[in-house]
């Protein structure tokens, strides 16, 4: 069985708001990332996708606290590392492409200098070698070396996103987090950025954790999927199982509300209601106020993740979902 590169177990994160309230942003989130594979974290806004990335990278704002859980990366628990140890892991071993390339890039610094910065921060090579690497990285993401000395405003939206990807790859990490990497790009450029990520992944053997609300992106690039709702895992499975045998009512509604290019339909069924406020979560199943198949237990008892299919011998994702309508054993993560 393939060993996981990253094993997230029971990760629980809270935000302490200025008015004293506590937002329970994540609760008991578990999943595995295998080397060279792409896992998608999907769900509506505010379901905990970005907080999961920021918790694993230990980049939460001051109000955030990880109150429980582990994130084992290459056998080390990131939650137990000192800040200094964590700094040597970030960018060098795991890197992130942030949402909104224009805001993530420094507008008054040449793009090439920004790509060279993480290499210098980690003392990976001398200045000449670092400069050569900047040229290689620009080429790898399809930007001409001659544009190295330009500023972000001289780049198109797609080029800025490519530059962000080059920066994230500067120190040759084995894990890349991509937070909504195609949001705010037009459809053609989105497809190009996704193709680039797939190409780079194949070439470098990278593992990718992709945060997206776009199920089209998931279908295009992901091997496995974590569907999140109200800060918890609603369903976790291979991308194939999520598309062809979704078990959780929320996953089904999410799929029905998204245009299917393979089996187009005249109508799209939106999910009634809104996601829960994290400061005022519903009792029982967090989806119950919006669920059209709820039963008596749903507003009283919190459903546990139940195992639908065990992990395959190749180490693909298990299939589990948290719903009272499902029967079977509670899912156990190794
Ligand atoms: Fe719906 Fe109940 Fe299942 Fe939640 S536990 S998804 S409310 S049926």
Boltz pocket constraint, residues with backbone or C-beta under 6 A from the ligand:
constraints:
  - pocket:
      binder: B
      contacts: [[A, 248], [A, 249], [A, 250], [A, 285], [A, 286], [A, 287], [A, 288], [A, 289], [A, 291], [A, 292], [A, 293], [A, 294], [A, 295], [A, 298], [A, 303], [A, 322], [A, 323], [A, 324], [A, 325]]
      max_distance: 6.0
